Amino acid sequence: MPISHDTYARLLSLADQAPLDALALNERTLARAKTLGYNLIGQVRNAPASRLRADLGAERAEELHRVLLEYGLRRPADAPDTP
């Protein structure tokens, strides 16, 4: 059963506050992201793809994007520079 846009937005708000290590990420990707100050899911989800690639490299940025999608955590519609 599909959920409403408002319900999805509220769920994303909760997910954005969750720690990044709640995601099933490679240890190196998680460590690198945390070293650079990405501690919450929302920080990654809302960051422009170009910023993530510059900070983490293309492979790790793609892993983050893929894992977010696996959990149903789409990037905001107005997020610039989606991969």
Stockholm file with secondary structure:
# STOCKHOLM 1.0

chainA/1-83         MPISHDTYARLLSLADQAPLDALALNERTLARAKTLGYNLIGQVRNAPASRLRADLGAERAEELHRVLLEYGLRRPADAPDTP
#=GR chainA/1-83 SS CCCCHHHHHHHHHHHHTSBGGGSCCCHHHHHHHHHTTCCBHHHHHTSCHHHHHHHHCHHHHHHHHHHHHHTTCCCCTTCSSCC
#=GC SS_cons        CCCCHHHHHHHHHHHHTSBGGGSCCCHHHHHHHHHTTCCBHHHHHTSCHHHHHHHHCHHHHHHHHHHHHHTTCCCCTTCSSCC
//
